[in-house]
């Protein structure tokens, strides 16, 4: 939480961007406290700070709202339009974060084991796979065999071999 607040609002202050009137934090008193402390450190005291915490049963409609500077939380009626808006904002933030995490995992999965080796990019990866008929062929190849592939030096061949045969 501290890192997100620091990055987002330090940049906004530096760029003299329009600052929000309200910063909403997903979480309870603990997240509110961390966000408030970080805003104090970067000397951004203007925006109101609101934390929305799921209730003890974690059921929709039982959220508790905490504001910076207030010791007690507040509950809005289940039928409150304001509560529904806050829930939608929180749920959209969750959807956005989850989508971003899935995209990062997808990129990591699409990246070849070979491309994680320094000196092996997409072109060398493609050449290695063609030369050995696939990843299994590269795994089975010895250092001398790897050196026979186009663009693979003795040092790079050793790195590739070590990647597949270490421990």
DSSP file (Angstrom, degrees, kcal/mol; ACC not computed):
  #  RESIDUE AA STRUCTURE BP1 BP2  ACC     N-H-->O    O-->H-N    N-H-->O    O-->H-N    TCO  KAPPA ALPHA  PHI   PSI    X-CA   Y-CA   Z-CA
    1    1 A X     >        0   0    0      0, 0.0     4,-2.5     0, 0.0     5,-0.2   0.000 360.0 360.0 360.0 -46.7    0.0    0.0    0.0
    2    2 A X  H  >  +     0   0    0      1,-0.2     4,-2.8     2,-0.2     5,-0.2   0.909 360.0  50.1 -59.4 -42.7    2.8    2.4    1.0
    3    3 A X  H  > S+     0   0    0      2,-0.2     4,-2.7     1,-0.2     5,-0.3   0.906 110.8  48.5 -64.6 -42.4    4.6    1.8   -2.3
    4    4 A X  H  > S+     0   0    0      2,-0.2     4,-2.5     1,-0.2     5,-0.3   0.941 114.3  45.4 -63.4 -48.0    1.5    2.4   -4.4
    5    5 A X  H  X S+     0   0    0     -4,-2.5     4,-2.4     1,-0.2     5,-0.4   0.937 114.4  49.2 -60.8 -47.0    0.6    5.6   -2.7
    6    6 A X  H  X S+     0   0    0     -4,-2.8     4,-2.0    -5,-0.2     5,-0.3   0.946 115.4  42.1 -60.1 -50.8    4.2    6.8   -2.8
    7    7 A X  H  X S+     0   0    0     -4,-2.7     4,-1.7    -5,-0.2     5,-0.2   0.950 117.5  45.5 -62.3 -50.6    4.7    6.1   -6.5
    8    8 A X  H  X S+     0   0    0     -4,-2.5     4,-1.6    -5,-0.3    -2,-0.2   0.927 121.7  33.8 -62.7 -48.3    1.3    7.4   -7.7
    9    9 A X  H  X S+     0   0    0     -4,-2.4     4,-2.1    -5,-0.3    -1,-0.2   0.736 112.4  58.0 -89.9 -21.9    1.2   10.6   -5.7
   10   10 A X  H  X S+     0   0    0     -4,-2.0     4,-2.4    -5,-0.4    -1,-0.2   0.923 111.7  45.1 -65.7 -43.6    4.9   11.5   -5.8
   11   11 A X  H  X S+     0   0    0     -4,-1.7     4,-2.7    -5,-0.3    -2,-0.2   0.916 111.9  51.6 -64.5 -43.3    4.6   11.4   -9.6
   12   12 A X  H  <>S+     0   0    0     -4,-1.6     5,-2.6    -5,-0.2     4,-0.3   0.899 112.0  46.8 -61.8 -40.4    1.4   13.4   -9.5
   13   13 A X  H ><5S+     0   0    0     -4,-2.1     3,-0.9     3,-0.2    -1,-0.2   0.919 112.6  49.2 -66.6 -43.1    3.0   16.1   -7.3
   14   14 A X  H 3<5S+     0   0    0     -4,-2.4    -2,-0.2     1,-0.3    -1,-0.2   0.898 115.2  43.7 -63.3 -40.7    6.1   16.3   -9.5
   15   15 A X  T 3<5S-     0   0    0     -4,-2.7    -1,-0.3    -5,-0.2    -2,-0.2   0.433 108.0-126.5 -84.6   1.2    4.0   16.6  -12.7
   16   16 A X  T < 5 +     0   0    0     -3,-0.9    -3,-0.2    -4,-0.3    -4,-0.1   0.871  49.2 171.8  53.1  40.7    1.7   19.1  -11.0
   17   17 A X      < -     0   0    0     -5,-2.6     2,-0.4    -6,-0.2    -1,-0.1  -0.295  44.6 -86.6 -74.4 161.5   -1.2   16.9  -12.0
   18   18 A X        -     0   0    0      1,-0.0     2,-0.2    -2,-0.0    -1,-0.1  -0.574  49.3-141.2 -69.2 127.4   -4.8   17.5  -10.8
   19   19 A X        -     0   0    0     -2,-0.4    -1,-0.0     1,-0.1   -10,-0.0  -0.637  16.4-107.3 -94.2 150.4   -5.1   15.7   -7.5
   20   20 A X        -     0   0    0     -2,-0.2     3,-0.1     1,-0.1    -1,-0.1  -0.302   9.1-139.2 -73.1 158.9   -8.2   13.8   -6.4
   21   21 A X  S    S+     0   0    0      1,-0.2    27,-2.8    26,-0.1     2,-0.4   0.719  92.1  30.3 -82.8 -24.7  -10.6   15.1   -3.8
   22   22 A X  E     -a   48   0A   0     25,-0.2     2,-0.5    27,-0.0    -1,-0.2  -0.999  63.0-161.5-139.8 133.5  -11.0   11.6   -2.4
   23   23 A X  E     -a   49   0A   0     25,-2.7    27,-2.7    -2,-0.4     2,-0.5  -0.977  16.6-155.6-113.1 123.9   -8.6    8.6   -2.3
   24   24 A X  E     -a   50   0A   0     -2,-0.5     2,-0.4    25,-0.2    27,-0.2  -0.866   6.4-163.1-104.9 131.8  -10.4    5.3   -1.7
   25   25 A X  E     -a   51   0A   0     25,-3.4    27,-2.5    -2,-0.5     2,-0.8  -0.925  17.9-132.8-116.3 134.6   -8.4    2.4   -0.2
   26   26 A X  E    S+a   52   0A   0     -2,-0.4     2,-0.3    25,-0.2    27,-0.2  -0.782  75.2  44.5 -87.0 110.9   -9.5   -1.2   -0.2
   27   27 A X  S    S-     0   0    0     25,-2.1    -2,-0.1    -2,-0.8     2,-0.0  -0.854  82.1 -82.0 144.0-178.8   -9.1   -2.5    3.3
   28   28 A X  S  > S-     0   0    0     -2,-0.3     4,-2.3    23,-0.1     5,-0.2   0.149  70.8 -47.2 -99.0-147.3   -9.7   -1.6    6.9
   29   29 A X  H  > S+     0   0    0      1,-0.2     4,-2.6     2,-0.2     5,-0.2   0.849 130.4  56.2 -58.7 -37.8   -8.1    0.5    9.5
   30   30 A X  H  > S+     0   0    0      2,-0.2     4,-2.1     1,-0.2    -1,-0.2   0.930 110.3  42.7 -63.9 -46.7   -4.6   -1.0    8.9
   31   31 A X  H  > S+     0   0    0      1,-0.2     4,-2.5     2,-0.2    -1,-0.2   0.886 113.9  53.0 -66.7 -38.1   -4.6   -0.1    5.2
   32   32 A X  H  X S+     0   0    0     -4,-2.3     4,-2.8     2,-0.2    -2,-0.2   0.919 108.9  49.6 -61.3 -43.7   -6.0    3.4    5.9
   33   33 A X  H  X S+     0   0    0     -4,-2.6     4,-2.6     2,-0.2    -2,-0.2   0.922 111.5  47.9 -62.9 -45.3   -3.3    4.0    8.5
   34   34 A X  H  X S+     0   0    0     -4,-2.1     4,-2.2     2,-0.2    -2,-0.2   0.929 114.2  46.7 -62.2 -45.8   -0.5    3.0    6.0
   35   35 A X  H  X S+     0   0    0     -4,-2.5     4,-2.5     1,-0.2    -2,-0.2   0.915 112.9  49.4 -62.9 -43.3   -2.0    5.1    3.3
   36   36 A X  H  X S+     0   0    0     -4,-2.8     4,-2.0     1,-0.2    -2,-0.2   0.908 111.0  49.6 -63.6 -42.1   -2.4    8.1    5.6
   37   37 A X  H  X S+     0   0    0     -4,-2.6     4,-2.2     1,-0.2    -1,-0.2   0.909 111.9  48.2 -63.2 -41.9    1.2    7.8    6.9
   38   38 A X  H  X S+     0   0    0     -4,-2.2     4,-2.1     2,-0.2    -2,-0.2   0.904 110.1  51.1 -67.4 -40.5    2.6    7.6    3.4
   39   39 A X  H  <>S+     0   0    0     -4,-2.5     5,-3.3     1,-0.2    -1,-0.2   0.874 110.4  50.9 -62.9 -36.2    0.5   10.7    2.3
   40   40 A X  H ><5S+     0   0    0     -4,-2.0     3,-1.2     3,-0.2    -2,-0.2   0.918 107.2  53.2 -65.0 -43.6    1.9   12.5    5.3
   41   41 A X  H 3<5S+     0   0    0     -4,-2.2    -2,-0.2     1,-0.3    -1,-0.2   0.899 113.3  42.0 -59.8 -42.4    5.5   11.6    4.4
   42   42 A X  T 3<5S-     0   0    0     -4,-2.1    -1,-0.3    -5,-0.1    -2,-0.2   0.391 116.5-118.6 -88.0   6.0    5.1   13.0    0.8
   43   43 A X  T < 5 +     0   0    0     -3,-1.2     2,-0.6     1,-0.2    -3,-0.2   0.889  67.0 139.6  61.4  45.8    3.2   16.0    2.3
   44   44 A X      < +     0   0    0     -5,-3.3    -1,-0.2     1,-0.1    -2,-0.1  -0.862   7.9 147.4-116.6  93.1   -0.1   15.4    0.5
   45   45 A X        +     0   0    0     -2,-0.6    -1,-0.1     1,-0.1    -5,-0.1   0.508  46.5  85.4-105.7  -7.1   -2.7   16.2    3.2
   46   46 A X        +     0   0    0     -3,-0.1    -1,-0.1     2,-0.1    -2,-0.0   0.939  68.0  76.1 -67.5 -54.1   -5.5   17.6    1.0
   47   47 A X  S    S-     0   0    0      1,-0.1   -25,-0.2   -25,-0.1   -26,-0.1  -0.268  82.3-115.9 -67.1 144.7   -7.5   14.6   -0.3
   48   48 A X  E     -a   22   0A   0    -27,-2.8   -25,-2.7    19,-0.0     2,-0.5  -0.445  28.6-141.0 -68.3 152.6  -10.0   12.9    1.9
   49   49 A X  E     -a   23   0A   0    -27,-0.2    19,-2.1    19,-0.1     2,-0.4  -0.981  20.5-178.5-125.6 122.3   -9.0    9.3    2.6
   50   50 A X  E     -aB  24  67A   0    -27,-2.7   -25,-3.4    -2,-0.5     2,-0.4  -0.971   8.5-163.6-124.0 131.9  -11.7    6.5    2.7
   51   51 A X  E     -aB  25  66A   0     15,-3.1    15,-2.6    -2,-0.4     2,-0.5  -0.945   4.8-157.9-114.2 137.5  -11.1    2.9    3.4
   52   52 A X  E     -aB  26  65A   0    -27,-2.5   -25,-2.1    -2,-0.4     2,-0.4  -0.962  13.2-174.0-117.4 118.7  -13.7    0.3    2.7
   53   53 A X  E     - B   0  64A   0     11,-2.9    11,-2.9    -2,-0.5     2,-0.1  -0.899  26.4-117.6-114.5 138.3  -13.5   -3.0    4.6
   54   54 A X        -     0   0    0     -2,-0.4     9,-0.1     9,-0.2     6,-0.1  -0.412  41.9-105.0 -66.5 149.6  -15.6   -6.1    4.1
   55   55 A X    >   -     0   0    0      4,-0.5     3,-1.5     1,-0.1     8,-0.1  -0.046  39.9 -86.6 -69.1 177.8  -17.6   -7.0    7.1
   56   56 A X  T 3  S+     0   0    0      1,-0.3    -1,-0.1     6,-0.2    -2,-0.1   0.811 133.2  42.4 -58.3 -32.0  -16.8   -9.9    9.5
   57   57 A X  T 3  S-     0   0    0      2,-0.1    -1,-0.3     5,-0.1     3,-0.1   0.490 107.3-128.0 -91.1  -4.1  -18.7  -12.4    7.3
   58   58 A X    <   +     0   0    0     -3,-1.5     2,-0.4     1,-0.2    -2,-0.1   0.820  58.5 147.9  59.5  34.3  -17.2  -10.8    4.1
   59   59 A X    >   -     0   0    0      1,-0.1     3,-1.8     3,-0.1    -4,-0.5  -0.784  56.2-102.4 -99.8 142.1  -20.7  -10.5    2.7
   60   60 A X  T 3  S+     0   0    0     -2,-0.4    -1,-0.1     1,-0.2    18,-0.1  -0.350 108.2  34.4 -59.0 140.2  -21.7   -7.7    0.4
   61   61 A X  T 3  S+     0   0    0     22,-0.1    -1,-0.2    16,-0.1    18,-0.1   0.249  99.2  82.4  97.6 -11.8  -23.7   -5.0    2.2
   62   62 A X    <   +     0   0    0     -3,-1.8    -6,-0.2    -7,-0.1    -2,-0.1   0.159  60.1 138.6-108.7  17.3  -21.8   -5.4    5.5
   63   63 A X        -     0   0    0     -9,-0.1    13,-0.5    -8,-0.1     2,-0.4  -0.270  43.0-144.9 -63.7 147.5  -18.9   -3.2    4.5
   64   64 A X  E     -B   53   0A   0    -11,-2.9   -11,-2.9    11,-0.1     2,-0.4  -0.956   9.1-147.1-115.7 136.0  -17.5   -0.8    7.0
   65   65 A X  E     -BC  52  74A   0      9,-3.3     9,-2.5    -2,-0.4     2,-0.4  -0.854  11.6-169.4-107.0 134.9  -16.2    2.6    6.0
   66   66 A X  E     -B   51   0A   0    -15,-2.6   -15,-3.1    -2,-0.4     2,-0.4  -0.975   3.8-160.3-124.0 136.2  -13.3    4.4    7.7
   67   67 A X  E >   -B   50   0A   0     -2,-0.4     3,-2.0     5,-0.4   -17,-0.2  -0.899  32.2 -99.0-114.7 145.5  -12.2    8.0    7.2
   68   68 A X  T 3  S+     0   0    0    -19,-2.1   -19,-0.1    -2,-0.4     3,-0.1  -0.378 110.9  21.8 -58.7 134.0   -8.8    9.5    8.0
   69   69 A X  T 3  S+     0   0    0      1,-0.2     2,-0.4    -2,-0.1    -1,-0.3   0.382 101.2 103.1  88.5  -4.0   -9.1   11.3   11.3
   70   70 A X    <   -     0   0    0     -3,-2.0    -1,-0.2     1,-0.1    -3,-0.1  -0.939  56.0-157.3-114.2 134.8  -12.1    9.4   12.6
   71   71 A X  S    S+     0   0    0     -2,-0.4     2,-0.3    -3,-0.1    -1,-0.1   0.775  73.2  59.5 -81.8 -25.8  -11.7    6.7   15.1
   72   72 A X  S    S-     0   0    0      1,-0.0    -5,-0.4    -5,-0.0     2,-0.1  -0.778  76.6-127.7-108.5 149.9  -14.9    4.8   14.4
   73   73 A X        -     0   0    0     -2,-0.3     2,-0.4    -7,-0.1    -7,-0.2  -0.415  20.1-138.5 -84.5 166.4  -16.1    3.1   11.3
   74   74 A X  B     -C   65   0A   0     -9,-2.5    -9,-3.3    -2,-0.1     2,-0.4  -0.953   5.2-153.0-128.0 146.1  -19.5    3.7    9.6
   75   75 A X        -     0   0    0     -2,-0.4     2,-0.3   -11,-0.2   -11,-0.1  -0.974   9.4-151.4-118.3 133.4  -21.9    1.3    8.0
   76   76 A X        -     0   0    0    -13,-0.5   -13,-0.1    -2,-0.4    -2,-0.0  -0.728  35.5 -91.4 -96.0 152.1  -24.3    2.4    5.3
   77   77 A X    >   -     0   0    0     -2,-0.3     3,-2.3     1,-0.1     6,-0.2  -0.292  35.1-116.1 -59.9 147.8  -27.7    0.6    4.9
   78   78 A X  T 3  S+     0   0    0      1,-0.3    -1,-0.1     5,-0.1   -16,-0.1   0.801 116.5  52.5 -54.7 -31.1  -27.6   -2.3    2.5
   79   79 A X  T 3  S+     0   0    0    -18,-0.1    -1,-0.3     4,-0.1     2,-0.2   0.427  81.2 126.4 -87.5   1.5  -30.0   -0.4    0.2
   80   80 A X    <>  -     0   0    0     -3,-2.3     4,-2.0     1,-0.2     5,-0.1  -0.406  54.5-150.1 -67.5 128.3  -27.9    2.7    0.1
   81   81 A X  H  > S+     0   0    0      1,-0.2     4,-2.2     2,-0.2    -1,-0.2   0.859  99.6  56.4 -62.6 -35.9  -27.0    4.0   -3.4
   82   82 A X  H  > S+     0   0    0      2,-0.2     4,-2.4     1,-0.2    -1,-0.2   0.912 106.5  49.0 -63.4 -42.4  -23.8    5.4   -2.0
   83   83 A X  H  > S+     0   0    0     -6,-0.2     4,-2.5     1,-0.2    -2,-0.2   0.919 110.2  51.2 -63.1 -42.9  -22.8    1.9   -0.7
   84   84 A X  H  X S+     0   0    0     -4,-2.0     4,-2.2     1,-0.2    -1,-0.2   0.893 109.8  50.0 -62.9 -39.0  -23.6    0.3   -4.0
   85   85 A X  H  X S+     0   0    0     -4,-2.2     4,-2.4     2,-0.2    -1,-0.2   0.932 111.2  48.4 -64.0 -45.2  -21.4    2.9   -5.8
   86   86 A X  H  X S+     0   0    0     -4,-2.4     4,-2.5     1,-0.2    -2,-0.2   0.891 111.0  51.2 -62.4 -39.2  -18.5    2.3   -3.4
   87   87 A X  H  X S+     0   0    0     -4,-2.5     4,-2.9     2,-0.2    -1,-0.2   0.910 109.7  49.8 -63.5 -42.0  -18.9   -1.5   -3.9
   88   88 A X  H  X S+     0   0    0     -4,-2.2     4,-2.3     2,-0.2    -2,-0.2   0.904 110.7  49.5 -64.1 -41.0  -18.8   -1.1   -7.7
   89   89 A X  H  X S+     0   0    0     -4,-2.4     4,-2.1     2,-0.2    -2,-0.2   0.939 113.7  45.8 -62.6 -46.7  -15.7    1.1   -7.5
   90   90 A X  H  X S+     0   0    0     -4,-2.5     4,-2.2     1,-0.2    -2,-0.2   0.923 113.2  49.4 -62.1 -45.0  -14.0   -1.5   -5.3
   91   91 A X  H  X S+     0   0    0     -4,-2.9     4,-2.5     1,-0.2    -1,-0.2   0.866 110.0  51.1 -64.8 -36.7  -15.1   -4.4   -7.5
   92   92 A X  H  X S+     0   0    0     -4,-2.3     4,-2.5     2,-0.2    -1,-0.2   0.895 108.6  51.6 -67.5 -39.3  -13.8   -2.6  -10.6
   93   93 A X  H  X S+     0   0    0     -4,-2.1     4,-2.3     2,-0.2    -2,-0.2   0.905 110.9  48.8 -62.5 -40.5  -10.4   -2.0   -9.0
   94   94 A X  H  X S+     0   0    0     -4,-2.2     4,-2.9     2,-0.2     5,-0.2   0.937 111.1  49.5 -62.5 -46.4  -10.3   -5.8   -8.2
   95   95 A X  H  X S+     0   0    0     -4,-2.5     4,-2.4     1,-0.2    -2,-0.2   0.911 111.5  49.3 -59.7 -43.4  -11.2   -6.7  -11.7
   96   96 A X  H  X S+     0   0    0     -4,-2.5     4,-2.1     2,-0.2    -1,-0.2   0.922 113.4  45.8 -62.2 -45.9   -8.5   -4.4  -13.1
   97   97 A X  H  X S+     0   0    0     -4,-2.3     4,-2.4     2,-0.2    -2,-0.2   0.915 113.2  49.2 -65.3 -43.7   -5.8   -5.8  -10.8
   98   98 A X  H  X S+     0   0    0     -4,-2.9     4,-2.4     1,-0.2    -2,-0.2   0.909 110.2  51.1 -64.0 -42.2   -6.8   -9.4  -11.5
   99   99 A X  H  X S+     0   0    0     -4,-2.4     4,-2.2    -5,-0.2    -1,-0.2   0.919 110.5  49.7 -60.8 -43.8   -6.7   -8.8  -15.2
  100  100 A X  H  X S+     0   0    0     -4,-2.1     4,-2.1     1,-0.2    -2,-0.2   0.906 110.8  48.9 -61.5 -43.0   -3.3   -7.2  -14.9
  101  101 A X  H  X S+     0   0    0     -4,-2.4     4,-2.4     1,-0.2    -1,-0.2   0.899 110.5  51.1 -64.4 -40.3   -1.9  -10.1  -12.9
  102  102 A X  H  X S+     0   0    0     -4,-2.4     4,-2.6     1,-0.2    -1,-0.2   0.901 109.0  50.9 -64.3 -40.0   -3.3  -12.6  -15.4
  103  103 A X  H  X S+     0   0    0     -4,-2.2     4,-2.3     2,-0.2    -1,-0.2   0.909 110.0  49.9 -64.5 -40.6   -1.7  -10.8  -18.3
  104  104 A X  H  X S+     0   0    0     -4,-2.1     4,-2.2     2,-0.2    -2,-0.2   0.925 112.3  47.0 -63.3 -43.8    1.7  -10.9  -16.5
  105  105 A X  H  X S+     0   0    0     -4,-2.4     4,-2.2     1,-0.2    -2,-0.2   0.902 110.6  53.2 -63.9 -39.9    1.4  -14.6  -15.8
  106  106 A X  H  X S+     0   0    0     -4,-2.6     4,-1.9     1,-0.2    -2,-0.2   0.905 108.7  49.2 -61.6 -42.6    0.4  -15.2  -19.4
  107  107 A X  H  X S+     0   0    0     -4,-2.3     4,-1.3     1,-0.2    -1,-0.2   0.916 110.4  50.9 -62.2 -43.0    3.5  -13.3  -20.7
  108  108 A X  H  < S+     0   0    0     -4,-2.2    -1,-0.2     1,-0.2    -2,-0.2   0.889 110.8  49.0 -63.2 -38.2    5.7  -15.3  -18.4
  109  109 A X  H  < S+     0   0    0     -4,-2.2    -1,-0.2     1,-0.2    -2,-0.2   0.850 109.4  51.8 -69.8 -33.6    4.1  -18.6  -19.6
  110  110 A X  H  < S+     0   0    0     -4,-1.9     2,-0.3    -5,-0.2    -1,-0.2   0.730  90.0  93.7 -76.0 -20.7    4.6  -17.6  -23.3
  111  111 A X  S  < S-     0   0    0     -4,-1.3     2,-0.0    -3,-0.2     5,-0.0  -0.574  81.1-121.3 -77.3 130.7    8.3  -16.8  -22.8
  112  112 A X     >  -     0   0    0     -2,-0.3     4,-0.6     1,-0.1     3,-0.3  -0.334  11.3-123.3 -71.4 149.8   10.5  -19.7  -23.6
  113  113 A X  T >4 S+     0   0    0      1,-0.2     3,-0.9     2,-0.2     4,-0.2   0.855 114.8  57.6 -55.6 -36.7   12.9  -21.3  -21.1
  114  114 A X  G >4 S+     0   0    0      1,-0.2     3,-1.8     2,-0.2    -1,-0.2   0.878  97.8  58.5 -65.1 -37.8   15.6  -20.6  -23.6
  115  115 A X  G 34 S+     0   0    0     -3,-0.3    -1,-0.2     1,-0.3    -2,-0.2   0.640  94.1  66.8 -70.3 -12.7   14.8  -16.8  -23.6
  116  116 A X  G << S+     0   0    0     -3,-0.9     2,-0.5    -4,-0.6    -1,-0.3   0.511  82.9  92.0 -82.0  -4.3   15.5  -16.6  -19.9
  117  117 A X  S X  S-     0   0    0     -3,-1.8     3,-2.3     3,-0.2    43,-0.1  -0.805  91.0-111.6 -91.3 124.3   19.2  -17.4  -20.6
  118  118 A X  T 3  S+     0   0    0     -2,-0.5     3,-0.1     1,-0.3    -2,-0.1  -0.323 104.6  25.7 -56.3 129.5   21.3  -14.3  -21.1
  119  119 A X  T 3  S+     0   0    0      1,-0.1     2,-0.6    -4,-0.1    -1,-0.3   0.305  98.7 100.9  98.5  -8.7   22.4  -14.1  -24.7
  120  120 A X    <   +     0   0    0     -3,-2.3    -3,-0.2    -6,-0.2    -1,-0.1  -0.923  45.2 162.6-113.6 108.9   19.4  -16.1  -26.1
  121  121 A X     >  -     0   0    0     -2,-0.6     4,-2.5    -3,-0.1     5,-0.2  -0.323  58.6 -71.6-106.0-166.7   16.7  -14.0  -27.6
  122  122 A X  H  > S+     0   0    0      1,-0.2     4,-2.4     2,-0.2     5,-0.1   0.876 129.7  49.8 -58.8 -39.9   13.9  -14.8  -29.9
  123  123 A X  H  > S+     0   0    0      2,-0.2     4,-2.5     1,-0.2    -1,-0.2   0.948 114.3  42.5 -67.7 -48.8   16.2  -15.3  -33.0
  124  124 A X  H  > S+     0   0    0      2,-0.2     4,-2.9     1,-0.2     5,-0.2   0.890 113.4  54.1 -64.6 -37.6   18.7  -17.7  -31.2
  125  125 A X  H  X S+     0   0    0     -4,-2.5     4,-2.6     2,-0.2     5,-0.2   0.951 110.3  46.4 -58.9 -48.5   15.8  -19.5  -29.6
  126  126 A X  H  X S+     0   0    0     -4,-2.4     4,-2.2    -5,-0.2    -2,-0.2   0.916 113.2  49.1 -60.3 -44.5   14.2  -20.1  -33.0
  127  127 A X  H  X S+     0   0    0     -4,-2.5     4,-2.6     2,-0.2    -1,-0.2   0.903 111.8  48.9 -63.7 -41.6   17.5  -21.2  -34.5
  128  128 A X  H  X S+     0   0    0     -4,-2.9     4,-2.6     2,-0.2     6,-0.3   0.934 111.3  48.8 -63.0 -46.1   18.2  -23.6  -31.6
  129  129 A X  H  X>S+     0   0    0     -4,-2.6     5,-1.0    -5,-0.2     4,-1.0   0.891 114.0  46.6 -63.7 -38.9   14.7  -25.2  -31.8
  130  130 A X  H  <5S+     0   0    0     -4,-2.2     3,-0.3    -5,-0.2    -1,-0.2   0.929 112.9  49.6 -65.9 -44.8   15.1  -25.6  -35.6
  131  131 A X  H  <5S+     0   0    0     -4,-2.6    -2,-0.2     1,-0.2    -1,-0.2   0.893 122.6  31.3 -62.7 -41.3   18.6  -27.1  -35.3
  132  132 A X  H  <5S-     0   0    0     -4,-2.6    -1,-0.2    -5,-0.2    -2,-0.2   0.411 108.4-115.6-102.5   1.7   17.6  -29.6  -32.6
  133  133 A X  T  <5S-     0   0    0     -4,-1.0     2,-0.2    -3,-0.3    -3,-0.2   0.654  78.2 -24.6  78.0  13.7   14.0  -30.2  -33.6
  134  134 A X  S  ><S-     0   0    0     -5,-1.0     4,-1.6    -6,-0.3     3,-0.2  -0.739  88.0 -61.6 136.6 176.5   12.5  -28.8  -30.5
  135  135 A X  H  > S+     0   0    0     -2,-0.2     4,-2.6     1,-0.2     5,-0.2   0.850 125.7  58.3 -65.3 -35.7   13.1  -28.1  -26.8
  136  136 A X  H  > S+     0   0    0      1,-0.2     4,-2.0     2,-0.2    -1,-0.2   0.897 105.4  51.0 -61.7 -39.0   13.6  -31.8  -26.0
  137  137 A X  H  > S+     0   0    0     -3,-0.2     4,-1.1     2,-0.2    -1,-0.2   0.893 109.9  49.2 -64.6 -39.9   16.5  -31.9  -28.5
  138  138 A X  H  < S+     0   0    0     -4,-1.6     3,-0.4     1,-0.2    -2,-0.2   0.918 110.3  51.7 -64.7 -42.7   18.1  -28.8  -27.0
  139  139 A X  H  < S+     0   0    0     -4,-2.6    -2,-0.2     1,-0.2    -1,-0.2   0.882 112.2  45.7 -60.4 -39.3   17.8  -30.4  -23.5
  140  140 A X  H  < S+     0   0    0     -4,-2.0    -1,-0.2    -5,-0.2    -2,-0.2   0.680  92.2 104.3 -79.7 -18.5   19.4  -33.6  -24.6
  141  141 A X     <  -     0   0    0     -4,-1.1     2,-0.1    -3,-0.4    -9,-0.0  -0.337  64.6-135.5 -69.9 144.0   22.3  -31.9  -26.4
  142  142 A X     >  -     0   0    0      1,-0.1     4,-2.5    -2,-0.0     5,-0.2  -0.350  33.5 -95.0 -85.7 175.1   25.8  -31.7  -24.9
  143  143 A X  H  > S+     0   0    0      1,-0.2     4,-1.8     2,-0.2    -1,-0.1   0.913 126.6  49.9 -59.1 -44.8   28.0  -28.6  -24.9
  144  144 A X  H  > S+     0   0    0      1,-0.2     4,-0.7     2,-0.2    -1,-0.2   0.897 111.1  49.7 -62.6 -40.9   29.8  -29.7  -28.1
  145  145 A X  H >4 S+     0   0    0      1,-0.2     3,-1.1     2,-0.2     4,-0.5   0.919 108.6  52.5 -63.5 -43.3   26.4  -30.3  -29.9
  146  146 A X  H >< S+     0   0    0     -4,-2.5     3,-1.4     1,-0.3    -1,-0.2   0.864 101.8  60.0 -61.9 -36.2   25.1  -26.9  -28.8
  147  147 A X  H 3< S+     0   0    0     -4,-1.8     5,-0.3     1,-0.3    -1,-0.3   0.750  95.3  64.2 -64.0 -22.9   28.2  -25.2  -30.3
  148  148 A X  T << S+     0   0    0     -3,-1.1    -1,-0.3    -4,-0.7    -2,-0.2   0.684  82.6  95.9 -75.4 -17.3   27.3  -26.6  -33.7
  149  149 A X  S X  S-     0   0    0     -3,-1.4     3,-1.5    -4,-0.5   -21,-0.1  -0.449  93.9 -88.3 -73.4 148.3   24.0  -24.6  -33.8
  150  150 A X  T 3  S+     0   0    0      1,-0.2    -1,-0.1   -23,-0.2     3,-0.1  -0.318 107.7   6.1 -60.8 131.7   24.2  -21.3  -35.6
  151  151 A X  T 3  S+     0   0    0      1,-0.2     2,-0.6    -4,-0.1    -1,-0.2   0.600  93.3 128.5  77.3  12.9   25.3  -18.3  -33.5
  152  152 A X    <   -     0   0    0     -3,-1.5    -1,-0.2    -5,-0.3     2,-0.1  -0.897  41.1-160.9-109.1 114.5   26.1  -20.3  -30.4
  153  153 A X     >  -     0   0    0     -2,-0.6     4,-2.7    -3,-0.1     5,-0.2  -0.281  35.3-101.8 -81.8 172.7   29.6  -19.7  -28.9
  154  154 A X  H  > S+     0   0    0      2,-0.2     4,-2.1     1,-0.2     5,-0.1   0.916 123.7  48.3 -61.4 -43.4   31.3  -22.1  -26.5
  155  155 A X  H  > S+     0   0    0      2,-0.2     4,-2.1     1,-0.2    -1,-0.2   0.917 113.5  45.9 -65.0 -43.4   30.4  -19.9  -23.5
  156  156 A X  H  > S+     0   0    0      2,-0.2     4,-2.7     1,-0.2     5,-0.2   0.898 110.1  54.2 -67.8 -39.3   26.8  -19.6  -24.5
  157  157 A X  H  X S+     0   0    0     -4,-2.7     4,-2.6     1,-0.2    -1,-0.2   0.909 109.0  49.3 -58.6 -42.3   26.6  -23.4  -25.2
  158  158 A X  H  X S+     0   0    0     -4,-2.1     4,-2.9     2,-0.2    -2,-0.2   0.908 110.2  50.5 -64.4 -42.0   27.9  -23.9  -21.6
  159  159 A X  H  X S+     0   0    0     -4,-2.1     4,-2.0     2,-0.2    -2,-0.2   0.925 112.7  46.4 -60.5 -45.1   25.2  -21.5  -20.2
  160  160 A X  H  X S+     0   0    0     -4,-2.7     4,-1.4     2,-0.2    -2,-0.2   0.929 113.8  48.0 -64.6 -45.2   22.5  -23.3  -22.1
  161  161 A X  H  X S+     0   0    0     -4,-2.6     4,-1.5     1,-0.2     3,-0.4   0.935 111.5  50.5 -60.2 -46.8   23.7  -26.8  -21.0
  162  162 A X  H  X S+     0   0    0     -4,-2.9     4,-1.3     1,-0.2    -1,-0.2   0.858 104.0  59.4 -61.8 -35.4   24.0  -25.6  -17.4
  163  163 A X  H  < S+     0   0    0     -4,-2.0    -1,-0.2     1,-0.2    -2,-0.2   0.885 114.2  35.8 -61.0 -38.6   20.4  -24.3  -17.5
  164  164 A X  H  < S+     0   0    0     -4,-1.4    -1,-0.2    -3,-0.4    -2,-0.2   0.637 125.9  37.8 -90.7 -14.1   19.0  -27.7  -18.3
  165  165 A X  H  < S+     0   0    0     -4,-1.5     2,-0.3    -5,-0.1    -2,-0.2   0.293  80.0 123.6-122.3   9.7   21.5  -29.8  -16.3
  166  166 A X     <        0   0    0     -4,-1.3    -4,-0.0     1,-0.2    -3,-0.0  -0.564 360.0 360.0 -76.0 135.5   22.0  -27.8  -13.1
  167  167 A X              0   0    0     -2,-0.3    -1,-0.2     0, 0.0    -2,-0.0   0.436 360.0 360.0  42.4 360.0   21.3  -29.6   -9.8
